[in-house]
Amino acid sequence: QVQLVESGGGLVQPGGSLTLSCATSGFTIGTYDLSWYRQAPEKERELVALITVGSITNYAGSVKGRFSISRDNAKNEVYLQMNSLKPDDTAVYYCRARNYYYPNNDYWGQGTQVTVSS
């Protein structure tokens, strides 16, 4: 059974840091592009960061220089290091795994809440 389980969310003050983790099971991530999305209340879900099978990374302009995505294929996990957090970063964060060769194999986690507030 395929599962993606996010963790590490919570309440943090502006300027603080959080690290999100996404633990996967039921498949091996080596042939998957991995990404983090977020959805704020009354807004569309947006791509935050992507790391490809070849470990090429890409970031939304709003988080570039503050967030860092990484992957550990041996552990089947993907991470999002978030620094200098702002209230606008408040959202539910989701991880996604999409197979590079078979894009229909496209899996999402349930999300973890990140709230940036003083």
N, C-alpha and C positions, 0 to 999 in steps of 0.2 A: 504494500500500500504506500503510495506516494504521500509524503508529508513534508511541509516546510513550516518550521516553527520559529517565529521571531521572539527575541527577548532583548532586554536591556533598556526598554523605554522607561519613561517616568517623568517626574517633575524636576526641572532644573532652572536655575536663575539665568537671566541673560548674561552672556559671556562665558557660560559654563560649557562643559563637555559631556558627551555621552558616547558610548560605543554600543551599537546594535549588533546582534548576532542572529544568524539564520541557520538553524540546524536542519539538514535535509535527511530524508530516509526514503527507502524504496527505489532509489536510483543512484547512480554515481554522477557527480557533477562535472567530470572531466570533459565531457562533450557539450556542456551547456554554457551559454552566455548567462550571466547572473546580473541582476539589477535590483536596485531599490527604487521604489516609488513612494509617493506620499499623497495624501488627500486631506486637505483642510475642510472644515465645515463649509458647506455650500460652494465648494470649488471642485473642479474636475481633478481626477487623479493625474499626477504629473511624474515624469521620470526625474529622478534625483541623480542617480549614478549608475554606470554600467561598467562591468568588467567582462571582457570577452574570453573565449576559450584560450586565446593566446595572451591573456592578461593585459590587453590594451584597455585603458580606462577612458571614460568620458563622463563629463559632469554638466549638470544644468548650470547656467551662468550665475544663478543666484547663490550657489553653494561652492563654486569653484574657489579653491584656495582655503576653504574652511573644512570641507568634508573629504574623506578618503575612503575608497572602497578597496577591499582586498578579499582574497579567496584562499582557502586551504583545501586543496583537492583531497589530501590524505584524510582529512577530518570530515569532508563533505559539508563544509560550512563557508558562509560568506559573511563579511563584516562591513559595518559602516561606522567609521570613526568621525564623530561630529564635534567640531571645535567652534569657539566663538559663536555660540548659539544665540539666535535672535527670536523675539516673539513670533515673527513671521514663519519660523521653522516649525511652529506648533501644527501638528497633524498626526494622522495615523500613518505609520510607515509600514510598507509591505515589501517583502522580497519576492522575486520572480526568477524562475529558472526556465529557460527556453532552449531546446536542443538545437545546436548549430546545424545539424544535418537533417533533422526532422522537426521543423518548426511547430508542427501541430502538437508535439510533446511540450506543452506550455503550462507550467505550474505556478501557483501563487500561494503565499502564506495567508494567514488570517489577520495579520497586522499587529502592531504594537503602538500604543499611544505615546507620543512625545509632546510634552507641554513645557513651553519656555515662558516663565512668568516670575516676576518678583513678588 
